[in-house]
Amino acid sequence: MTPSQFRSGAPNSEIKFAIGDCSLGSVLVAASDKGVCAILFGDDAETLRNDLRKQFPRARIVGGDKVFGQLAAEVIAFVEAPRIGLDLPLDVQGTAFQHRVWDALRRIPTGSTASYAEIAKAIGSPKSVRAVARACASNRIAVAIPCHRVIGSDGSLTGYRGGIERKRALLAKEAKS
């Protein structure tokens, strides 16, 4: 996908979604016909729906049925018990660089962390630390692409789309399980 195609959202497609509650607040799970395209955390359902519409401005957004609700339940179960694993088809939309970063994130084992600099090195772009951080910030598929496992070089928790407290909670859940 070219960068301009990525910025325009998923054109002429249908995205189903469901919103549920977990220990971290509300979670939205959305999928195209290719796979899960968004897992978003938030404080309320309306904000999550609006965020989904902003992320995919050209897609037709529709509520999922009971079968789709099972998918959301599977994601919520994973959030609560990360060691159970999450093996879902993903519809990952991004630039080639973002895909390299996101692939590296998926190789970080549950319960472990890596710094932005370590990720940059791992993808063969050691000077691209800021670009790695931007790719993490652009990740629409929380927990399935575990950007919460990326920390500062000094071990500090840094930005997370779902908020630092959710990042801290996700890492604590992974450490316990």
Rosetta blueprint (number, residue, H / E / L):
1 M L
2 T L
3 P H
4 S H
5 Q H
6 F H
7 R H
8 S L
9 G L
10 A L
11 P L
12 N L
13 S L
14 E E
15 I E
16 K E
17 F E
18 A E
19 I E
20 G E
21 D E
22 C E
23 S L
24 L L
25 G E
26 S E
27 V E
28 L E
29 V E
30 A E
31 A E
32 S L
33 D L
34 K L
35 G L
36 V E
37 C E
38 A E
39 I E
40 L E
41 F E
42 G E
43 D L
44 D L
45 A H
46 E H
47 T H
48 L H
49 R H
50 N H
51 D H
52 L H
53 R H
54 K H
55 Q H
56 F L
57 P L
58 R L
59 A L
60 R E
61 I E
62 V E
63 G E
64 G L
65 D L
66 K H
67 V H
68 F H
69 G H
70 Q H
71 L H
72 A H
73 A H
74 E H
75 V H
76 I H
77 A H
78 F H
79 V H
80 E H
81 A L
82 P H
83 R H
84 I H
85 G L
86 L L
87 D L
88 L L
89 P L
90 L E
91 D L
92 V L
93 Q L
94 G L
95 T L
96 A H
97 F H
98 Q H
99 H H
100 R H
101 V H
102 W H
103 D H
104 A H
105 L H
106 R H
107 R L
108 I L
109 P L
110 T L
111 G L
112 S L
113 T L
114 A E
115 S E
116 Y H
117 A H
118 E H
119 I H
120 A H
121 K H
122 A H
123 I L
124 G L
125 S L
126 P L
127 K L
128 S L
129 V H
130 R H
131 A H
132 V H
133 A H
134 R H
135 A H
136 C H
137 A H
138 S H
139 N L
140 R L
141 I E
142 A L
143 V L
144 A L
145 I L
146 P L
147 C H
148 H H
149 R H
150 V E
151 I E
152 G L
153 S L
154 D L
155 G L
156 S L
157 L L
158 T L
159 G L
160 Y L
161 R L
162 G L
163 G L
164 I H
165 E H
166 R H
167 K H
168 R H
169 A H
170 L H
171 L H
172 A H
173 K H
174 E H
175 A H
176 K H
177 S L
